[in-house]
Amino acid sequence: MPEYSKSKIYIFHYKNGSILKTDSIYQPIMAGNALLSGNQTIPGDDTGENISEKNPFYSELTGIYWVWKNTQQDVTGTCHYRRFFTARPEPFRYKLKRLLYFPAGLYKKRHGLIYTENTGLFASRILNQQELNDLMDKYDAILPQARKLKYTVETHYRRYHDINDLNLLETILTEKYPEYLNAFHDVLQGKRLYANNMFVLKDQHFQEFMSWWFDVLFEFERRIDLDQYTDYQKRILGFMAERLLNIWFKKHQLNCIELPVIYFKQFKFE
C-alpha cells in the first residue's frame, strides 16, 4: 500500500475565530484574507499567486486557487471550518435521530450530513491520515455524499438563482469544452448534487481538475457583470463552481467514494 505522506486537507475559514483541533494532515487557511484585517492566527490566501480579493464572489474558491498555485502534495483535499469528511459509521443514537427527519420533511435535505453540536464526540471522528491512506489506495477521489434534491439540479438552480447563469455556462462549454455537454445535461436533469466544493484528489487529477475548473470560472466571470449580484447571490462563482464540479466528475467517471460530512452547526467563532 502506498503511503500518501505528503497529503493535506485544507480547512477554509472566512473570519477570525476558533480553530478546531484536528489530525496533522489538516491545514487551516483564511479565505479572502486580503479583505480581512487582524488575522495573525493561520495562513491566508493572499500570498504568492492569488485571487484573495475576489472572495465575496468566489467564496472558498479563493482558498482553493491559492492551494493550487502555491502548494504541492501527493493528495489534496478541501473542507470547511465546520464541515468535515468522516469515514466512520454514524453513532447509533444519531441514526435514530435521523428517523425524525422524515416527519419533518428534512430527510433528503440532510442526506449525507451529520448535524451535531458535539465537537467533543465528533472531532475524533473526522477523517484522519490512516483512513485517508486506506481510501486513496482503493479510490481515485473522495466526495461528500451527494445531496438528494426535491427537484432537478436545473429546477433547483432556477428556484434559488438566475437561470441565465446556467444558460451562459452552457454557452461557454459549447465554445470551449463541447465534450462536456453530455455531462452538463446529465447533471442538470438529475436530482443529486455534490455540494460545498469539497473533495479529496490525487495530484494528477487535482491538477487536471483545477486547470479546467478555473478556466471555465474565469471565462464565466469575464462575461458577467458582478455588480448585478448582491447579498447572497454575490457568491455566484462559488455556486457555479459546485455545478462545474459535478459536471467534471460526471464526465471523468473516476473511481470515487462518497463519505458523510460532519456539520458542526453550533461551532461558532469566538
C-alpha angles and dihedrals in degrees: 000000000000118000112230091205093157097061128135133179110195120217111208119214126180104198141015117286147091121357116208114227108241144160117301092255089073124090121185115220127188106229114209091019091154088069096044126084125206102024107145097142108076136014116277132218093240101088128088115358106354149148095206094139090061092064097113087063102030101037110188090359090084087060093045091050090052090051091050095049101037109032139054129199141145093249127023126193138176133209139146135255090262103021118076137164118247128194095190128095117263111261112260096245090054090052088054090049089053089065087069089063091074099064090039091053092236102112097101094038092054098038108137094010124110105201112200144151091200105102090162092064101034104039088076090051095060113116109277136197097269093047089048091051092050093049097044089052088063105030141044095220147005120224133175115260105275115257116245108230127202089220135030116281089253094051091044090054092047091054096051105025142021112291089210087075090066091044090055091047090054090051092052093048091048090054101039109019110019090161087072096057096092090052090046092056093042091054094046093050093046128085099221126088135180102222140199097030090267123154146133118221140173111246099258093055091039092057093046093048095046093051092052096038098053094039089060094041094051090048090050090050091051091057100049136066106240091196089070091065115081139173112347092359091062087084088072096133091051090052091047091048091058092056092044091051089056091048093050094050091044090053098046099041095207120185097262136174120209116218131191117253122229108221114198096204095180098038094122132182114252 
